[in-house]
Amino acid sequence: MAPNGAVVAKVSKENLQPGVHSVEWHSGIVPNGRYVVTIEHNGKVSGKNVILK
């Protein structure tokens, strides 16, 4: 189990062209629980809470 605040996965770090994008992530061995998903764009970071069941 990862300690609180630890990064459990990085899905993508590539630069994308403007437009609508989606990313599919298979959680694998990450345990169920509450996580924060963050997106960094133009030097700003946005986050949302998600629940993995």
C-alpha distance matrix in Angstrom:
0.0 3.8 6.5 9.2 11.6 9.8 11.3 9.4 12.8 16.5 18.7 22.1 23.8 27.3 30.3 31.6 35.2 35.9 35.5 33.1 29.9 27.0 23.8 22.1 18.4 16.9 13.2 12.6 9.2 7.7 7.2 10.4 10.9 12.9 12.8 15.6 17.4 19.8 23.0 25.1 28.8 31.7 29.9 28.7 25.1 24.7 21.6 21.0 18.5 17.3 15.8 14.0 15.4
3.8 0.0 3.8 6.5 8.2 6.0 7.9 6.9 10.7 14.0 16.7 19.8 21.1 24.7 27.6 29.2 32.7 33.5 33.3 31.2 28.1 25.5 22.4 21.3 17.7 16.9 13.4 13.6 10.8 8.5 9.0 11.7 11.3 12.2 11.2 13.3 15.1 17.0 20.1 21.9 25.7 28.4 26.4 25.3 21.9 21.7 18.9 18.8 16.7 16.2 15.5 14.3 16.5
6.5 3.8 0.0 3.8 6.3 5.6 8.9 9.4 13.1 16.1 19.0 21.8 22.7 26.4 28.9 30.7 34.2 34.7 34.7 32.7 29.9 27.6 24.8 24.0 20.6 20.1 16.6 17.2 14.5 11.9 11.8 13.8 12.5 12.7 11.8 13.4 15.8 17.4 20.7 22.2 26.0 28.5 26.1 24.8 21.4 21.5 18.7 18.8 16.8 17.0 16.6 16.2 18.5
9.2 6.5 3.8 0.0 3.8 5.6 8.9 10.1 13.6 16.1 18.9 21.5 22.3 26.0 28.2 29.8 33.0 33.2 33.1 31.1 28.6 26.4 24.0 23.6 20.5 20.5 17.1 18.4 16.2 13.0 12.6 13.5 11.2 10.4 9.5 10.8 13.7 15.2 18.8 20.4 24.1 26.6 24.2 22.5 19.0 18.7 15.8 15.9 13.8 14.7 14.7 15.1 17.7
11.6 8.2 6.3 3.8 0.0 3.8 6.6 9.0 11.9 13.7 16.7 18.9 19.3 23.0 24.9 26.6 29.9 30.0 30.2 28.5 26.1 24.3 22.0 22.1 19.3 20.0 16.9 18.7 17.1 13.8 14.2 15.1 12.8 11.2 9.0 9.0 11.4 12.2 15.6 16.8 20.6 23.0 20.4 18.9 15.5 15.6 13.1 14.0 12.7 14.1 15.0 15.7 18.8
9.8 6.0 5.6 5.6 3.8 0.0 3.8 6.1 9.2 11.3 14.6 16.9 17.4 21.1 23.5 25.4 28.9 29.5 29.8 28.1 25.4 23.4 20.7 20.6 17.5 18.0 15.0 16.4 14.7 11.8 13.1 14.8 13.4 12.5 10.1 10.4 11.9 12.7 15.7 16.9 20.6 23.1 20.8 19.8 16.5 17.0 14.6 15.6 14.5 15.2 15.9 15.7 18.8
11.3 7.9 8.9 8.9 6.6 3.8 0.0 3.8 5.7 7.5 10.9 13.1 13.8 17.5 20.1 21.9 25.4 26.3 26.6 24.9 22.0 20.1 17.3 17.4 14.4 15.3 12.8 14.5 13.6 10.9 13.1 14.8 13.9 12.9 9.8 9.6 9.9 10.5 13.0 14.3 18.0 20.6 18.7 18.0 14.8 15.3 13.3 14.5 14.0 14.2 15.4 14.9 18.2
9.4 6.9 9.4 10.1 9.0 6.1 3.8 0.0 3.8 7.2 9.8 12.9 14.5 18.0 20.9 22.4 25.9 26.9 26.8 24.7 21.6 19.1 16.0 15.3 11.9 12.1 9.3 10.7 9.9 7.4 10.1 12.2 12.1 12.0 9.3 10.3 10.3 11.9 14.4 16.3 19.9 22.9 21.4 20.6 17.3 17.3 14.9 15.2 14.3 13.5 13.9 12.6 15.6
12.8 10.7 13.1 13.6 11.9 9.2 5.7 3.8 0.0 3.8 6.1 9.2 11.2 14.5 17.6 18.9 22.6 23.8 23.7 21.8 18.4 16.1 12.8 12.5 9.3 10.3 8.6 10.3 10.8 9.0 12.3 14.1 14.4 14.1 11.0 11.2 9.9 11.0 12.7 14.5 17.8 20.8 19.9 19.4 16.4 16.5 14.6 15.2 15.0 14.0 15.0 13.5 16.6
16.5 14.0 16.1 16.1 13.7 11.3 7.5 7.2 3.8 0.0 3.8 5.8 7.4 10.8 13.8 15.4 19.1 20.5 20.8 19.3 16.0 14.3 11.2 11.9 9.7 11.7 11.1 13.1 14.2 12.6 15.9 17.4 17.4 16.5 13.0 12.2 9.9 9.9 10.4 11.8 14.7 17.6 17.0 16.9 14.3 14.9 13.9 15.2 15.9 15.3 17.0 15.9 19.3
18.7 16.7 19.0 18.9 16.7 14.6 10.9 9.8 6.1 3.8 0.0 3.8 7.1 9.5 12.5 13.3 16.8 18.3 18.1 16.4 12.8 10.9 7.7 8.5 7.0 9.7 10.3 12.7 14.7 13.4 16.7 17.7 18.1 17.3 14.1 13.2 10.2 10.5 10.3 12.1 14.5 17.6 17.8 17.6 15.2 15.3 14.4 15.2 16.2 15.1 16.8 15.5 18.7
22.1 19.8 21.8 21.5 18.9 16.9 13.1 12.9 9.2 5.8 3.8 0.0 3.8 5.8 8.8 10.0 13.6 15.5 15.9 14.9 11.5 10.7 8.3 10.3 10.0 13.0 14.0 16.3 18.4 17.1 20.5 21.4 21.6 20.4 17.0 15.5 12.2 11.3 9.9 10.7 12.4 15.1 15.7 16.1 14.5 15.2 15.2 16.7 18.4 17.7 19.9 19.0 22.2
23.8 21.1 22.7 22.3 19.3 17.4 13.8 14.5 11.2 7.4 7.1 3.8 0.0 3.8 6.7 9.2 12.9 14.9 16.2 16.0 13.2 13.3 11.5 14.0 13.7 16.7 17.4 19.5 21.2 19.8 23.1 24.2 23.9 22.5 18.8 16.8 13.7 11.8 9.8 9.3 10.7 12.7 13.1 14.3 13.4 14.9 15.7 17.9 20.0 20.0 22.5 21.9 25.3
27.3 24.7 26.4 26.0 23.0 21.1 17.5 18.0 14.5 10.8 9.5 5.8 3.8 0.0 3.8 6.3 9.9 12.6 14.2 14.6 12.1 13.0 11.9 14.8 15.3 18.4 19.8 21.8 23.9 22.8 26.2 27.1 27.0 25.6 22.0 19.9 16.5 14.6 11.9 11.1 11.2 12.8 14.1 15.7 15.4 16.9 18.2 20.3 22.6 22.5 25.1 24.5 27.8
30.3 27.6 28.9 28.2 24.9 23.5 20.1 20.9 17.6 13.8 12.5 8.8 6.7 3.8 0.0 3.8 6.9 9.5 11.9 13.1 11.5 13.4 13.4 16.7 17.8 21.2 22.6 25.0 27.2 25.8 29.0 29.6 29.2 27.3 23.8 21.2 17.8 15.4 12.1 10.6 9.5 10.4 12.5 14.3 14.9 16.4 18.4 20.7 23.6 23.8 26.7 26.5 29.9
31.6 29.2 30.7 29.8 26.6 25.4 21.9 22.4 18.9 15.4 13.3 10.0 9.2 6.3 3.8 0.0 3.8 6.5 8.3 9.7 8.4 11.0 11.9 15.5 17.3 20.9 22.7 25.3 27.8 26.5 29.5 29.7 29.4 27.5 24.2 21.8 18.1 16.0 12.6 11.9 10.3 11.6 14.4 15.5 16.0 16.8 18.7 20.5 23.4 23.4 26.4 26.2 29.3
35.2 32.7 34.2 33.0 29.9 28.9 25.4 25.9 22.6 19.1 16.8 13.6 12.9 9.9 6.9 3.8 0.0 3.8 6.4 9.0 9.2 12.6 14.3 17.9 20.2 23.8 25.8 28.5 31.2 29.8 32.7 32.6 32.3 30.3 27.1 24.5 20.8 18.7 15.1 14.3 11.9 12.6 15.9 17.0 18.0 18.6 20.9 22.6 25.7 25.8 28.8 28.9 31.9
35.9 33.5 34.7 33.2 30.0 29.5 26.3 26.9 23.8 20.5 18.3 15.5 14.9 12.6 9.5 6.5 3.8 0.0 3.8 7.2 8.8 12.4 14.9 18.6 21.1 24.8 26.7 29.7 32.3 30.6 33.1 32.7 32.0 29.7 26.7 23.9 20.4 18.2 14.6 14.1 11.1 11.9 15.5 15.9 17.1 17.2 19.7 21.2 24.6 24.9 28.1 28.6 31.6
35.5 33.3 34.7 33.1 30.2 29.8 26.6 26.8 23.7 20.8 18.1 15.9 16.2 14.2 11.9 8.3 6.4 3.8 0.0 3.8 6.5 10.2 13.3 16.8 19.7 23.3 25.4 28.5 31.3 29.6 32.0 31.2 30.7 28.5 25.8 23.3 19.8 18.3 14.9 15.3 12.9 14.5 17.9 17.6 18.1 17.5 19.4 20.3 23.4 23.4 26.4 26.9 29.6
33.1 31.2 32.7 31.1 28.5 28.1 24.9 24.7 21.8 19.3 16.4 14.9 16.0 14.6 13.1 9.7 9.0 7.2 3.8 0.0 3.8 7.0 10.5 13.8 16.8 20.4 22.5 25.7 28.6 26.9 29.0 28.1 27.7 25.7 23.2 21.1 17.5 16.7 13.8 15.2 13.5 15.9 18.9 18.0 17.8 16.4 17.7 18.0 20.9 20.4 23.2 23.6 26.2
29.9 28.1 29.9 28.6 26.1 25.4 22.0 21.6 18.4 16.0 12.8 11.5 13.2 12.1 11.5 8.4 9.2 8.8 6.5 3.8 0.0 3.8 6.9 10.3 13.3 16.9 19.1 22.1 25.1 23.6 26.0 25.3 25.3 23.6 20.9 19.1 15.4 14.8 12.2 13.9 13.1 15.9 18.5 17.8 17.0 15.8 16.6 16.9 19.4 18.6 21.2 21.1 23.7
27.0 25.5 27.6 26.4 24.3 23.4 20.1 19.1 16.1 14.3 10.9 10.7 13.3 13.0 13.4 11.0 12.6 12.4 10.2 7.0 3.8 0.0 3.8 6.8 9.9 13.4 15.6 18.7 21.7 20.3 22.6 21.9 22.1 20.8 18.4 17.1 13.5 13.8 12.1 14.6 14.7 18.0 20.0 19.0 17.4 15.9 15.8 15.4 17.4 15.9 18.2 17.8 20.2
23.8 22.4 24.8 24.0 22.0 20.7 17.3 16.0 12.8 11.2 7.7 8.3 11.5 11.9 13.4 11.9 14.3 14.9 13.3 10.5 6.9 3.8 0.0 3.8 6.4 10.0 12.3 15.2 18.3 17.1 19.7 19.4 20.0 19.0 16.5 15.6 12.1 12.9 11.8 14.4 15.3 18.7 20.2 19.3 17.4 16.1 15.5 15.2 16.6 14.9 16.8 15.8 18.3
22.1 21.3 24.0 23.6 22.1 20.6 17.4 15.3 12.5 11.9 8.5 10.3 14.0 14.8 16.7 15.5 17.9 18.6 16.8 13.8 10.3 6.8 3.8 0.0 3.8 6.7 9.6 12.3 15.6 14.9 17.4 17.2 18.3 18.0 16.0 16.0 13.0 14.7 14.4 17.3 18.7 22.2 23.3 22.4 20.0 18.6 17.2 16.3 16.9 14.4 15.5 13.8 15.8
18.4 17.7 20.6 20.5 19.3 17.5 14.4 11.9 9.3 9.7 7.0 10.0 13.7 15.3 17.8 17.3 20.2 21.1 19.7 16.8 13.3 9.9 6.4 3.8 0.0 3.8 6.1 8.9 12.0 11.2 14.0 14.3 15.6 15.7 13.6 14.2 11.7 13.8 14.3 17.2 19.3 22.9 23.4 22.4 19.7 18.4 16.6 15.7 15.7 13.1 13.8 11.6 13.8
16.9 16.9 20.1 20.5 20.0 18.0 15.3 12.1 10.3 11.7 9.7 13.0 16.7 18.4 21.2 20.9 23.8 24.8 23.3 20.4 16.9 13.4 10.0 6.7 3.8 0.0 3.8 5.6 9.1 9.3 11.9 12.6 14.8 15.8 14.4 15.8 14.0 16.6 17.6 20.6 22.9 26.4 26.7 25.7 22.8 21.5 19.3 18.1 17.3 14.3 13.9 10.9 12.3
13.2 13.4 16.6 17.1 16.9 15.0 12.8 9.3 8.6 11.1 10.3 14.0 17.4 19.8 22.6 22.7 25.8 26.7 25.4 22.5 19.1 15.6 12.3 9.6 6.1 3.8 0.0 3.8 6.2 5.5 8.3 9.3 11.5 12.8 11.6 13.7 12.7 15.6 17.4 20.4 23.2 26.7 26.5 25.3 22.0 20.7 18.1 16.8 15.5 12.6 11.8 8.5 10.3
12.6 13.6 17.2 18.4 18.7 16.4 14.5 10.7 10.3 13.1 12.7 16.3 19.5 21.8 25.0 25.3 28.5 29.7 28.5 25.7 22.1 18.7 15.2 12.3 8.9 5.6 3.8 0.0 3.8 5.7 8.5 10.5 13.4 15.4 14.6 16.9 16.2 19.0 20.7 23.5 26.3 29.7 29.4 28.5 25.3 24.2 21.6 20.4 18.9 16.0 14.7 11.2 12.1
9.2 10.8 14.5 16.2 17.1 14.7 13.6 9.9 10.8 14.2 14.7 18.4 21.2 23.9 27.2 27.8 31.2 32.3 31.3 28.6 25.1 21.7 18.3 15.6 12.0 9.1 6.2 3.8 0.0 3.8 6.1 9.2 12.1 14.5 14.1 16.9 16.9 19.7 22.0 24.6 27.8 31.1 30.4 29.3 26.0 25.1 22.2 21.1 19.1 16.5 14.8 11.5 12.2
7.7 8.5 11.9 13.0 13.8 11.8 10.9 7.4 9.0 12.6 13.4 17.1 19.8 22.8 25.8 26.5 29.8 30.6 29.6 26.9 23.6 20.3 17.1 14.9 11.2 9.3 5.5 5.7 3.8 0.0 3.8 6.7 8.8 10.9 10.3 13.2 13.6 16.6 19.2 22.0 25.3 28.6 27.7 26.4 22.9 21.8 18.8 17.6 15.5 13.1 11.7 8.7 10.3
7.2 9.0 11.8 12.6 14.2 13.1 13.1 10.1 12.3 15.9 16.7 20.5 23.1 26.2 29.0 29.5 32.7 33.1 32.0 29.0 26.0 22.6 19.7 17.4 14.0 11.9 8.3 8.5 6.1 3.8 0.0 3.8 6.3 9.4 10.2 13.7 15.0 18.3 21.3 24.2 27.5 31.0 29.9 28.2 24.5 23.1 19.7 18.0 15.3 12.9 10.5 7.7 8.4
10.4 11.7 13.8 13.5 15.1 14.8 14.8 12.2 14.1 17.4 17.7 21.4 24.2 27.1 29.6 29.7 32.6 32.7 31.2 28.1 25.3 21.9 19.4 17.2 14.3 12.6 9.3 10.5 9.2 6.7 3.8 0.0 3.8 7.2 9.1 12.8 14.2 17.9 21.0 24.2 27.4 30.9 30.0 27.9 24.2 22.2 18.6 16.3 13.2 10.5 7.4 4.9 5.1
10.9 11.3 12.5 11.2 12.8 13.4 13.9 12.1 14.4 17.4 18.1 21.6 23.9 27.0 29.2 29.4 32.3 32.0 30.7 27.7 25.3 22.1 20.0 18.3 15.6 14.8 11.5 13.4 12.1 8.8 6.3 3.8 0.0 3.8 6.5 10.3 12.5 16.0 19.4 22.6 25.8 29.3 28.1 25.8 22.0 19.9 16.2 13.8 10.4 8.4 5.6 5.3 6.8
12.9 12.2 12.7 10.4 11.2 12.5 12.9 12.0 14.1 16.5 17.3 20.4 22.5 25.6 27.3 27.5 30.3 29.7 28.5 25.7 23.6 20.8 19.0 18.0 15.7 15.8 12.8 15.4 14.5 10.9 9.4 7.2 3.8 0.0 3.8 7.1 9.8 13.2 16.7 19.8 23.0 26.4 25.1 22.5 18.8 16.5 12.7 10.4 6.8 5.8 4.5 6.3 8.9
12.8 11.2 11.8 9.5 9.0 10.1 9.8 9.3 11.0 13.0 14.1 17.0 18.8 22.0 23.8 24.2 27.1 26.7 25.8 23.2 20.9 18.4 16.5 16.0 13.6 14.4 11.6 14.6 14.1 10.3 10.2 9.1 6.5 3.8 0.0 3.8 6.4 9.7 13.2 16.3 19.5 22.9 21.7 19.3 15.5 13.6 9.9 8.3 5.7 5.3 6.2 7.4 10.9
15.6 13.3 13.4 10.8 9.0 10.4 9.6 10.3 11.2 12.2 13.2 15.5 16.8 19.9 21.2 21.8 24.5 23.9 23.3 21.1 19.1 17.1 15.6 16.0 14.2 15.8 13.7 16.9 16.9 13.2 13.7 12.8 10.3 7.1 3.8 0.0 3.8 6.3 10.0 12.9 16.1 19.4 18.1 15.5 11.7 9.8 6.2 5.5 4.5 6.0 8.7 10.4 14.1
17.4 15.1 15.8 13.7 11.4 11.9 9.9 10.3 9.9 9.9 10.2 12.2 13.7 16.5 17.8 18.1 20.8 20.4 19.8 17.5 15.4 13.5 12.1 13.0 11.7 14.0 12.7 16.2 16.9 13.6 15.0 14.2 12.5 9.8 6.4 3.8 0.0 3.8 6.9 10.3 13.3 16.8 16.1 13.8 10.2 8.3 5.4 5.4 6.3 6.9 10.0 11.2 14.9
19.8 17.0 17.4 15.2 12.2 12.7 10.5 11.9 11.0 9.9 10.5 11.3 11.8 14.6 15.4 16.0 18.7 18.2 18.3 16.7 14.8 13.8 12.9 14.7 13.8 16.6 15.6 19.0 19.7 16.6 18.3 17.9 16.0 13.2 9.7 6.3 3.8 0.0 3.8 6.6 9.9 13.2 12.3 10.1 6.6 5.5 4.1 6.5 8.9 10.4 13.7 14.9 18.7
23.0 20.1 20.7 18.8 15.6 15.7 13.0 14.4 12.7 10.4 10.3 9.9 9.8 11.9 12.1 12.6 15.1 14.6 14.9 13.8 12.2 12.1 11.8 14.4 14.3 17.6 17.4 20.7 22.0 19.2 21.3 21.0 19.4 16.7 13.2 10.0 6.9 3.8 0.0 3.8 6.4 10.0 10.0 8.2 5.6 5.3 6.3 8.9 12.0 13.2 16.7 17.7 21.4
25.1 21.9 22.2 20.4 16.8 16.9 14.3 16.3 14.5 11.8 12.1 10.7 9.3 11.1 10.6 11.9 14.3 14.1 15.3 15.2 13.9 14.6 14.4 17.3 17.2 20.6 20.4 23.5 24.6 22.0 24.2 24.2 22.6 19.8 16.3 12.9 10.3 6.6 3.8 0.0 3.8 6.8 6.3 5.5 4.4 6.4 8.8 12.1 15.1 16.7 20.2 21.2 25.0
28.8 25.7 26.0 24.1 20.6 20.6 18.0 19.9 17.8 14.7 14.5 12.4 10.7 11.2 9.5 10.3 11.9 11.1 12.9 13.5 13.1 14.7 15.3 18.7 19.3 22.9 23.2 26.3 27.8 25.3 27.5 27.4 25.8 23.0 19.5 16.1 13.3 9.9 6.4 3.8 0.0 3.8 5.5 5.3 6.4 8.1 11.3 14.3 17.8 19.3 22.9 24.0 27.7
31.7 28.4 28.5 26.6 23.0 23.1 20.6 22.9 20.8 17.6 17.6 15.1 12.7 12.8 10.4 11.6 12.6 11.9 14.5 15.9 15.9 18.0 18.7 22.2 22.9 26.4 26.7 29.7 31.1 28.6 31.0 30.9 29.3 26.4 22.9 19.4 16.8 13.2 10.0 6.8 3.8 0.0 3.8 5.6 8.5 10.9 14.4 17.6 21.1 22.9 26.5 27.7 31.4
29.9 26.4 26.1 24.2 20.4 20.8 18.7 21.4 19.9 17.0 17.8 15.7 13.1 14.1 12.5 14.4 15.9 15.5 17.9 18.9 18.5 20.0 20.2 23.3 23.4 26.7 26.5 29.4 30.4 27.7 29.9 30.0 28.1 25.1 21.7 18.1 16.1 12.3 10.0 6.3 5.5 3.8 0.0 3.8 6.7 10.1 13.4 17.0 20.2 22.4 25.9 27.2 31.0
28.7 25.3 24.8 22.5 18.9 19.8 18.0 20.6 19.4 16.9 17.6 16.1 14.3 15.7 14.3 15.5 17.0 15.9 17.6 18.0 17.8 19.0 19.3 22.4 22.4 25.7 25.3 28.5 29.3 26.4 28.2 27.9 25.8 22.5 19.3 15.5 13.8 10.1 8.2 5.5 5.3 5.6 3.8 0.0 3.8 6.7 10.2 13.8 17.1 19.6 23.3 24.9 28.7
25.1 21.9 21.4 19.0 15.5 16.5 14.8 17.3 16.4 14.3 15.2 14.5 13.4 15.4 14.9 16.0 18.0 17.1 18.1 17.8 17.0 17.4 17.4 20.0 19.7 22.8 22.0 25.3 26.0 22.9 24.5 24.2 22.0 18.8 15.5 11.7 10.2 6.6 5.6 4.4 6.4 8.5 6.7 3.8 0.0 3.8 6.7 10.5 13.6 16.0 19.6 21.3 25.0
24.7 21.7 21.5 18.7 15.6 17.0 15.3 17.3 16.5 14.9 15.3 15.2 14.9 16.9 16.4 16.8 18.6 17.2 17.5 16.4 15.8 15.9 16.1 18.6 18.4 21.5 20.7 24.2 25.1 21.8 23.1 22.2 19.9 16.5 13.6 9.8 8.3 5.5 5.3 6.4 8.1 10.9 10.1 6.7 3.8 0.0 3.8 7.1 10.6 13.1 16.9 18.9 22.5
21.6 18.9 18.7 15.8 13.1 14.6 13.3 14.9 14.6 13.9 14.4 15.2 15.7 18.2 18.4 18.7 20.9 19.7 19.4 17.7 16.6 15.8 15.5 17.2 16.6 19.3 18.1 21.6 22.2 18.8 19.7 18.6 16.2 12.7 9.9 6.2 5.4 4.1 6.3 8.8 11.3 14.4 13.4 10.2 6.7 3.8 0.0 3.8 6.9 9.6 13.2 15.4 19.0
21.0 18.8 18.8 15.9 14.0 15.6 14.5 15.2 15.2 15.2 15.2 16.7 17.9 20.3 20.7 20.5 22.6 21.2 20.3 18.0 16.9 15.4 15.2 16.3 15.7 18.1 16.8 20.4 21.1 17.6 18.0 16.3 13.8 10.4 8.3 5.5 5.4 6.5 8.9 12.1 14.3 17.6 17.0 13.8 10.5 7.1 3.8 0.0 3.8 6.4 10.1 12.7 16.1
18.5 16.7 16.8 13.8 12.7 14.5 14.0 14.3 15.0 15.9 16.2 18.4 20.0 22.6 23.6 23.4 25.7 24.6 23.4 20.9 19.4 17.4 16.6 16.9 15.7 17.3 15.5 18.9 19.1 15.5 15.3 13.2 10.4 6.8 5.7 4.5 6.3 8.9 12.0 15.1 17.8 21.1 20.2 17.1 13.6 10.6 6.9 3.8 0.0 3.8 6.9 10.0 13.2
17.3 16.2 17.0 14.7 14.1 15.2 14.2 13.5 14.0 15.3 15.1 17.7 20.0 22.5 23.8 23.4 25.8 24.9 23.4 20.4 18.6 15.9 14.9 14.4 13.1 14.3 12.6 16.0 16.5 13.1 12.9 10.5 8.4 5.8 5.3 6.0 6.9 10.4 13.2 16.7 19.3 22.9 22.4 19.6 16.0 13.1 9.6 6.4 3.8 0.0 3.8 6.5 9.7
15.8 15.5 16.6 14.7 15.0 15.9 15.4 13.9 15.0 17.0 16.8 19.9 22.5 25.1 26.7 26.4 28.8 28.1 26.4 23.2 21.2 18.2 16.8 15.5 13.8 13.9 11.8 14.7 14.8 11.7 10.5 7.4 5.6 4.5 6.2 8.7 10.0 13.7 16.7 20.2 22.9 26.5 25.9 23.3 19.6 16.9 13.2 10.1 6.9 3.8 0.0 3.8 6.3
14.0 14.3 16.2 15.1 15.7 15.7 14.9 12.6 13.5 15.9 15.5 19.0 21.9 24.5 26.5 26.2 28.9 28.6 26.9 23.6 21.1 17.8 15.8 13.8 11.6 10.9 8.5 11.2 11.5 8.7 7.7 4.9 5.3 6.3 7.4 10.4 11.2 14.9 17.7 21.2 24.0 27.7 27.2 24.9 21.3 18.9 15.4 12.7 10.0 6.5 3.8 0.0 3.8
15.4 16.5 18.5 17.7 18.8 18.8 18.2 15.6 16.6 19.3 18.7 22.2 25.3 27.8 29.9 29.3 31.9 31.6 29.6 26.2 23.7 20.2 18.3 15.8 13.8 12.3 10.3 12.1 12.2 10.3 8.4 5.1 6.8 8.9 10.9 14.1 14.9 18.7 21.4 25.0 27.7 31.4 31.0 28.7 25.0 22.5 19.0 16.1 13.2 9.7 6.3 3.8 0.0
